[in-house]
Amino acid sequence: MDRKLTKRKIAIIAERIFPFYDGGSERVMSDYAILLSKNYNVTVFTSLDKNFSHEDSGDLIYERIAPKFRYTNRKGSHSIIGILFFSLFLVWNAKKVSNYDLVLLDSIHYFYPSIFLNEIKRKNHRIATVFHEAWYNYRKSKNFPILLSLGYGILIKRLLKYSDLVISVSEPTTNSLINNYHIKTTQIRTIPLSIDIDYGKFTIKPIDHREYDIVFIGRFAEIKRIGDLITAIHMLINKHTRYKNIRVILIGDGPQRSELEKKILEYHLSDNFSMPGYVNEDEKHRILNNSKIFVLPSEREGFSIATLEAMAFGCVPIVSKPQYDELFGVSHFVKDQVNGLYYDVGNIEQLAKRISELLENSELLHKLSENAIECSKQYSRAIMQQRINNVVEELLDYVMK
């Protein structure tokens, strides 16, 4: 039968995916599912509550193969127990997943058992893996547990071994996979993520007339280092009375919320900080359109859609630069002194200085804001969809041959 007359079947394996979980990588895999379903029959095999209400369509189906795992570790990150839990269910469902032309794996769930991967390969179907990050130097550092580092390295190499093609979300991740894991350049494609903003609902507000000086969007977890931002604001107010009315809004939620609230109270910053929790997309965009600076103080980032969305509204990003480039996915699009500012991760004095530079230098703020908007236009949903379709066609053409 003519392939053009019959939609090919794609399985996406993502233990955590939006809207059942909220987070950067979860939204990435959701985007893949939605975009691919425009041209293929897509089934997402995931974990979710048994009675969770969600919408399927003829071309995009969510299939529950495991119960939703609710636990995270003390830092707010995905727990190893959750990874092992989902892996067990993958083995039980291996034959079901193997009945697809292409299987797309989410690398955030690194532990794909060999028995599962072999079942897919046995049917001679293709495997592609989406890599959000690829730690090497970081996991060999003193801050990373030795046994976890060894296991992590083994699992990454296994994924690369079974993958016919690797999709990386940023140049730093691509470079790490090539330089540290020795993947061939012919086996990897870099497809940066995209944003989809309905500008018909908004008129970009002049940067000088915005209500909030600073905005942060993300999970309230230790790795995000939101406390650094709170301390930096405390330092600025203590140093200069002109900053006493500075306004900061923290959008999100997570295990560190109570700790952050306590820190704000201790520093007597309740009048300076707002914490509305998670907000809907329209409200988030309204806040971004009413904010001057977006601060990303994280220890590491694979890409950061939140930063890119902020730039689309002209917020100037101040982003933390980690010790290792492989952790600095945001550098794919944020360039120091061009469309944003860098500071060394954990250097709170430097962060305070960067904030001061922008608030005191209107010319610099305007220049970086305009460049941020222009940069964001390169990451439209249409461009991402075309790149994804090209990769999938490449893989499926191979299957047909």
C-alpha positions as CSV (number, residue, x, y, z in Angstrom):
1,M,0.0,0.0,0.0
2,D,1.2,3.5,-0.8
3,R,2.8,5.1,2.3
4,K,1.2,8.4,1.3
5,L,-2.3,6.9,1.7
6,T,-1.6,5.3,5.1
7,K,-0.4,7.2,8.1
8,R,2.7,5.7,9.7
9,K,2.5,4.8,13.4
10,I,4.7,6.4,16.0
11,A,5.0,5.5,19.6
12,I,6.3,8.1,22.1
13,I,7.7,6.8,25.4
14,A,7.6,9.5,28.1
15,E,7.0,8.6,31.7
16,R,6.2,12.2,32.5
17,I,4.4,14.3,29.9
18,F,2.3,17.5,29.9
19,P,-0.6,17.9,30.9
20,F,-0.3,15.0,33.4
21,Y,3.0,16.5,34.7
22,D,4.2,20.1,34.4
23,G,7.8,21.0,33.6
24,G,10.3,21.8,30.8
25,S,11.0,18.3,29.5
26,E,7.4,17.3,30.0
27,R,6.3,20.1,27.7
28,V,9.0,19.3,25.2
29,M,7.6,15.7,24.7
30,S,4.1,17.1,24.6
31,D,5.1,19.4,21.7
32,Y,6.6,16.4,19.9
33,A,3.4,14.4,20.3
34,I,1.2,17.3,19.1
35,L,3.4,18.2,16.1
36,L,3.9,14.7,14.9
37,S,0.2,13.9,15.2
38,K,-0.4,16.3,12.3
39,N,1.1,13.9,9.9
40,Y,1.3,10.5,11.7
41,N,-0.8,8.3,14.0
42,V,0.9,8.9,17.4
43,T,0.4,7.0,20.7
44,V,2.0,8.3,23.8
45,F,2.8,5.6,26.4
46,T,3.0,7.3,29.7
47,S,2.1,7.2,33.4
48,L,-1.0,8.9,34.6
49,D,-3.9,8.6,37.0
50,K,-6.4,5.9,36.1
51,N,-9.4,8.3,35.9
52,F,-7.5,11.3,34.6
53,S,-9.7,13.2,32.2
54,H,-7.9,13.9,28.9
55,E,-8.7,14.4,25.3
56,D,-7.6,11.9,22.6
57,S,-8.0,12.4,18.9
58,G,-7.8,9.9,16.0
59,D,-4.2,10.8,15.4
60,L,-3.0,11.4,19.0
61,I,-3.8,8.9,21.8
62,Y,-2.5,8.8,25.4
63,E,-2.2,5.3,26.7
64,R,-1.6,4.6,30.4
65,I,0.9,1.8,30.9
66,A,1.8,2.7,34.5
67,P,0.2,4.5,37.5
68,K,1.3,8.1,38.0
69,F,4.3,8.2,40.4
70,R,3.9,11.2,42.7
71,Y,7.1,11.2,44.5
72,T,10.2,13.4,43.9
73,N,13.5,13.4,45.8
74,R,14.2,16.0,48.4
75,K,15.6,18.5,45.8
76,G,12.3,18.3,43.9
77,S,13.8,16.3,41.0
78,H,12.5,13.0,39.6
79,S,13.3,10.1,42.0
80,I,15.2,7.0,41.1
81,I,12.3,4.9,42.5
82,G,10.0,6.5,40.0
83,I,12.4,5.7,37.1
84,L,12.6,2.0,38.2
85,F,8.9,1.9,38.7
86,F,8.1,2.9,35.1
87,S,10.9,0.7,33.7
88,L,9.2,-2.3,35.2
89,F,5.9,-1.5,33.3
90,L,7.9,-0.9,30.1
91,V,9.1,-4.5,30.2
92,W,5.5,-5.7,30.6
93,N,4.4,-3.6,27.7
94,A,7.3,-4.2,25.4
95,K,5.4,-6.2,22.8
96,K,2.7,-3.6,22.6
97,V,5.2,-0.8,22.0
98,S,7.1,-2.8,19.3
99,N,4.1,-2.7,16.9
100,Y,5.1,0.8,15.7
101,D,7.1,2.0,12.7
102,L,9.1,4.4,14.9
103,V,9.6,4.6,18.7
104,L,10.6,7.9,20.1
105,L,12.2,7.7,23.6
106,D,12.4,10.5,26.1
107,S,16.0,10.5,27.5
108,I,14.9,12.0,30.8
109,H,13.8,8.4,31.7
110,Y,17.3,7.0,31.2
111,F,16.6,3.4,32.4
112,Y,15.2,1.6,29.4
113,P,15.8,-2.1,30.1
114,S,17.6,-4.1,27.5
115,I,14.7,-6.6,27.2
116,F,12.5,-3.7,26.2
117,L,14.9,-2.2,23.7
118,N,15.7,-5.6,22.2
119,E,12.0,-6.3,21.6
120,I,11.7,-3.2,19.5
121,K,14.8,-3.9,17.6
122,R,13.7,-7.5,17.0
123,K,10.8,-6.2,14.9
124,N,13.3,-4.1,12.9
125,H,11.6,-0.9,13.8
126,R,13.5,2.4,14.3
127,I,14.3,4.1,17.6
128,A,15.0,7.8,18.0
129,T,15.9,9.3,21.4
130,V,15.3,13.0,22.4
131,F,18.2,14.2,24.6
132,H,17.5,17.2,26.8
133,E,20.9,17.1,28.3
134,A,24.0,14.9,28.3
135,W,26.1,15.3,31.5
136,Y,29.7,14.0,31.4
137,N,32.1,16.4,33.2
138,Y,29.3,17.3,35.7
139,R,28.6,13.8,36.7
140,K,32.3,13.2,37.2
141,S,32.6,16.1,39.6
142,K,32.7,15.8,43.4
143,N,29.1,17.0,43.7
144,F,27.8,13.9,41.9
145,P,27.5,10.5,43.8
146,I,30.0,8.0,42.3
147,L,27.6,5.1,41.9
148,L,24.9,7.3,40.3
149,S,27.5,8.7,37.9
150,L,28.6,5.3,36.8
151,G,25.1,4.1,36.3
152,Y,24.1,7.2,34.5
153,G,27.0,6.8,32.1
154,I,26.1,3.2,31.4
155,L,22.5,4.0,30.7
156,I,23.3,6.9,28.3
157,K,25.7,4.7,26.3
158,R,23.0,2.0,26.1
159,L,20.5,4.5,24.8
160,L,23.0,5.7,22.2
161,K,23.7,2.1,21.2
162,Y,20.1,1.3,20.5
163,S,19.2,4.7,18.9
164,D,19.2,4.9,15.1
165,L,19.1,8.6,15.5
166,V,19.5,11.1,18.4
167,I,17.7,14.3,18.6
168,S,19.3,17.0,20.8
169,V,17.5,20.1,21.9
170,S,20.5,22.4,22.1
171,E,24.0,22.8,20.8
172,P,25.7,22.3,24.2
173,T,23.9,19.0,24.5
174,T,24.9,18.0,20.9
175,N,28.6,19.0,21.6
176,S,28.6,16.9,24.8
177,L,27.2,13.8,23.0
178,I,29.8,14.2,20.2
179,N,32.8,15.1,22.3
180,N,32.2,13.0,25.4
181,Y,30.1,10.0,24.2
182,H,31.7,9.9,20.7
183,I,28.4,9.7,18.8
184,K,28.9,10.3,15.1
185,T,27.7,13.6,13.7
186,T,25.7,11.7,11.1
187,Q,23.7,10.1,13.9
188,I,22.6,13.3,15.6
189,R,20.3,16.1,14.7
190,T,19.9,19.4,16.7
191,I,16.3,20.5,16.9
192,P,15.9,23.5,19.3
193,L,12.6,23.9,21.0
194,S,9.9,26.4,19.9
195,I,7.4,28.8,21.4
196,D,3.8,29.4,20.3
197,I,2.5,32.8,21.3
198,D,-0.7,34.4,20.1
199,Y,0.5,37.9,19.7
200,G,-3.1,38.8,18.6
201,K,-4.0,38.9,22.3
202,F,-1.1,41.2,23.2
203,T,0.6,44.5,22.2
204,I,4.2,44.5,23.3
205,K,4.3,46.9,26.2
206,P,7.1,49.6,26.3
207,I,9.9,48.3,28.6
208,D,9.9,51.5,30.7
209,H,6.2,51.2,31.5
210,R,6.2,47.7,32.9
211,E,5.0,46.9,36.4
212,Y,7.4,44.2,37.5
213,D,11.2,44.7,37.5
214,I,12.0,41.0,37.6
215,V,10.1,37.8,36.8
216,F,11.1,34.1,37.4
217,I,9.1,31.1,36.0
218,G,9.8,27.6,36.9
219,R,9.7,24.8,39.5
220,F,10.5,25.8,43.1
221,A,13.3,23.2,43.5
222,E,16.8,23.4,44.9
223,I,18.4,23.1,41.5
224,K,16.7,26.4,40.4
225,R,18.5,28.4,43.1
226,I,15.7,30.8,43.5
227,G,17.0,31.7,46.9
228,D,20.0,33.4,45.1
229,L,17.6,35.9,43.5
230,I,15.9,36.7,46.8
231,T,19.3,37.3,48.5
232,A,20.4,39.5,45.5
233,I,17.4,41.7,45.9
234,H,18.0,41.9,49.7
235,M,21.6,43.1,48.9
236,L,20.4,45.7,46.4
237,I,17.9,47.2,48.8
238,N,20.4,47.3,51.6
239,K,23.0,49.0,49.4
240,H,20.7,51.5,47.6
241,T,17.5,53.0,48.9
242,R,16.4,53.6,45.3
243,Y,15.7,49.8,45.1
244,K,13.4,49.7,48.1
245,N,10.3,49.5,45.7
246,I,11.7,46.9,43.4
247,R,9.1,44.4,42.4
248,V,9.7,40.7,41.7
249,I,7.2,38.0,40.8
250,L,7.9,34.3,41.1
251,I,5.6,32.1,39.0
252,G,5.5,28.4,39.8
253,D,5.4,26.1,42.7
254,G,7.3,23.1,44.2
255,P,8.9,21.6,47.3
256,Q,10.9,24.7,48.1
257,R,8.0,27.1,48.3
258,S,7.8,27.3,52.1
259,E,11.6,27.7,52.4
260,L,11.5,30.6,49.9
261,E,8.5,32.2,51.7
262,K,10.5,32.0,54.9
263,K,13.5,33.6,53.4
264,I,11.4,36.5,52.0
265,L,9.9,37.1,55.5
266,E,13.4,37.0,57.1
267,Y,14.7,39.6,54.7
268,H,11.5,41.7,55.2
269,L,10.8,41.6,51.5
270,S,7.1,40.7,51.5
271,D,6.2,44.0,49.8
272,N,8.8,43.3,47.1
273,F,7.8,39.7,46.1
274,S,4.7,38.2,44.7
275,M,4.2,34.4,44.5
276,P,0.9,33.6,42.6
277,G,1.8,29.9,42.0
278,Y,1.2,28.4,38.6
279,V,-0.9,30.5,36.2
280,N,-2.6,29.8,32.9
281,E,-0.9,30.6,29.6
282,D,-2.7,33.9,29.0
283,E,-1.9,35.2,32.5
284,K,1.7,34.1,32.2
285,H,2.1,36.0,29.0
286,R,0.4,39.0,30.5
287,I,2.9,39.0,33.3
288,L,5.9,38.6,30.9
289,N,4.6,41.5,28.9
290,N,4.6,43.5,32.1
291,S,8.1,42.6,33.3
292,K,11.5,44.1,32.4
293,I,14.0,41.4,33.4
294,F,13.8,37.6,33.5
295,V,16.2,35.9,35.9
296,L,17.2,32.2,35.5
297,P,19.5,31.3,38.4
298,S,19.5,27.5,37.8
299,E,22.5,25.3,38.3
300,R,21.8,23.6,35.0
301,E,19.3,23.9,32.1
302,G,18.8,21.7,29.0
303,F,17.2,24.5,27.0
304,S,14.6,26.6,29.0
305,I,11.4,27.4,27.2
306,A,10.5,29.8,29.9
307,T,13.5,32.0,29.1
308,L,12.7,31.9,25.4
309,E,9.1,32.9,26.1
310,A,10.2,35.8,28.2
311,M,12.5,37.0,25.5
312,A,9.6,36.9,23.0
313,F,7.9,39.6,25.2
314,G,11.1,41.7,25.4
315,C,12.1,40.6,28.9
316,V,15.9,40.8,29.1
317,P,17.3,37.5,30.5
318,I,19.9,37.4,33.1
319,V,21.1,33.7,33.2
320,S,23.5,31.8,35.4
321,K,26.5,30.4,33.6
322,P,27.4,26.9,35.0
323,Q,30.9,25.6,35.4
324,Y,30.4,23.1,32.5
325,D,29.1,24.1,29.1
326,E,27.1,20.9,28.9
327,L,24.8,22.3,31.6
328,F,24.3,25.6,29.8
329,G,21.7,24.7,27.2
330,V,20.3,28.3,27.4
331,S,23.5,29.5,25.8
332,H,22.0,28.1,22.5
333,F,20.0,31.3,22.2
334,V,21.0,33.7,25.1
335,K,24.2,35.6,24.2
336,D,26.0,37.7,26.8
337,Q,25.8,41.5,26.1
338,V,23.8,40.8,22.9
339,N,20.3,39.8,24.0
340,G,20.9,39.1,27.7
341,L,23.5,39.0,30.4
342,Y,25.5,36.1,32.1
343,Y,26.7,35.7,35.6
344,D,28.5,32.8,37.3
345,V,26.1,30.4,38.9
346,G,25.9,30.9,42.6
347,N,27.6,34.3,42.5
348,I,25.0,36.4,44.2
349,E,26.9,39.6,44.2
350,Q,27.4,39.3,40.5
351,L,23.7,38.6,40.0
352,A,22.9,41.7,42.0
353,K,25.3,43.7,39.8
354,R,23.7,42.5,36.6
355,I,20.3,43.5,37.8
356,S,21.6,46.9,38.8
357,E,23.2,47.4,35.4
358,L,20.0,46.9,33.6
359,L,17.8,49.0,35.9
360,E,20.3,51.8,35.9
361,N,21.2,51.7,32.1
362,S,18.0,52.4,30.1
363,E,20.0,52.3,26.8
364,L,21.4,48.8,27.5
365,L,18.0,47.6,28.7
366,H,16.3,48.7,25.5
367,K,19.0,47.3,23.2
368,L,19.0,43.9,24.8
369,S,15.2,43.8,24.9
370,E,14.9,44.5,21.2
371,N,17.5,41.9,20.4
372,A,15.7,39.4,22.6
373,I,12.5,39.8,20.7
374,E,14.3,39.4,17.4
375,C,16.1,36.2,18.6
376,S,12.9,34.6,19.8
377,K,11.4,34.8,16.2
378,Q,13.9,32.2,15.1
379,Y,12.1,29.6,17.3
380,S,8.6,29.5,15.8
381,R,6.5,26.3,16.1
382,A,6.4,26.1,12.3
383,I,10.2,25.9,12.0
384,M,10.4,23.2,14.7
385,Q,7.6,21.1,13.0
386,Q,9.5,21.2,9.7
387,R,12.7,20.0,11.3
388,I,10.9,17.2,13.2
389,N,9.1,16.1,10.1
390,N,12.4,15.9,8.1
391,V,13.9,13.7,10.8
392,V,11.0,11.4,11.0
393,E,10.7,11.1,7.2
394,E,14.4,10.2,7.1
395,L,13.9,7.4,9.6
396,L,10.7,6.1,8.1
397,D,12.1,6.2,4.5
398,Y,14.8,3.9,5.8
399,V,12.1,1.5,7.2
400,M,10.3,1.4,3.9
401,K,13.5,0.5,2.0
